[in-house]
Amino acid sequence: MSNVEQFEKAVTDAGAVAMRVMQGPNGSERLGIQTPGGLITREVPLRGDLGKDVQAATASAKEIVASAGHLTSPPARTLTSRTIFDSSAGPPASLPNRSTRRP
């Protein structure tokens, strides 16, 4: 399996897409990855150590996939008392009064 195939497999297994390896102005290489659909794109610098580069690409791919999931998740429609505090323990000792917090 070639290096490019290893990057593609690692990034695909993390849920993203490996686009291409790019050359920087000073000769450094970067792996371009994006989420399916192209919502988030990131360039991962390649250091020259295949094992560490694959780990960095995998971690970056997982991060952008998680970020895309948060960005595209449906909005919350209601807040329940469980969201604010655990109702089994009762209400907190004192809830701050909004009027007392204003300067």
CORUR-V346635 format. One record per residue. SS is DSSP state (hx for helix, st for strand, lp for the rest). PSI is psi in radians with two decimals (999 if undefined). NEAR is the number of other C-alpha atoms within 8 Angstrom. Layout:
ss = (SS;SS)
psi = (PSI;PSI)
near = (NEAR;NEAR)
This chain:
ss = (lp;lp;hx;hx;hx;hx;hx;hx;hx;hx;hx;hx;hx;lp;lp;st;st;st;st;st;st;st;st;lp;lp;lp;lp;lp;st;st;st;st;st;st;st;lp;lp;lp;lp;lp;st;st;st;st;st;st;lp;lp;lp;hx;hx;hx;hx;hx;hx;hx;hx;hx;hx;hx;hx;hx;hx;hx;hx;hx;hx;hx;hx;hx;hx;hx;lp;lp;lp;lp;lp;lp;lp;lp;hx;hx;hx;hx;lp;lp;hx;hx;hx;lp;lp;lp;lp;lp;lp;lp;lp;hx;hx;hx;hx;lp;lp)
psi = (2.27;2.91;-0.75;-0.73;-0.63;-0.73;-0.80;-0.78;-0.81;-0.78;-0.70;-0.72;-0.49;-0.13;0.14;-3.04;2.25;2.15;-1.05;2.88;2.22;2.62;2.30;2.99;-0.48;0.26;-0.08;2.65;2.57;2.49;2.14;2.18;2.72;2.84;2.70;2.29;-0.22;0.32;-0.75;2.31;2.44;2.60;2.21;2.11;2.41;2.26;-0.34;-0.19;1.90;-0.78;-0.83;-0.63;-0.70;-0.72;-0.75;-0.73;-0.71;-0.81;-0.75;-0.72;-0.75;-0.69;-0.81;-0.56;-0.73;-0.73;-0.75;-0.63;-0.70;-0.67;-0.53;0.06;2.64;2.56;2.68;2.35;-0.60;2.73;2.34;2.95;-0.51;-0.51;-0.65;-0.86;2.84;2.00;-0.38;-0.46;-0.07;3.04;2.75;2.81;-0.83;2.31;2.36;2.44;2.22;-0.62;-0.48;-0.29;-0.32;2.49;999)
near = (4;5;7;6;8;10;11;10;8;11;15;10;7;10;11;15;11;12;8;7;8;8;8;8;5;4;6;9;11;12;14;13;15;15;15;8;4;7;8;8;10;9;8;11;9;10;7;5;7;7;6;8;12;11;8;9;13;11;8;10;15;11;8;14;12;8;8;11;8;7;6;6;6;4;4;5;4;4;7;6;8;7;7;7;8;10;8;4;5;6;8;6;4;5;5;6;6;6;5;7;7;5;3)
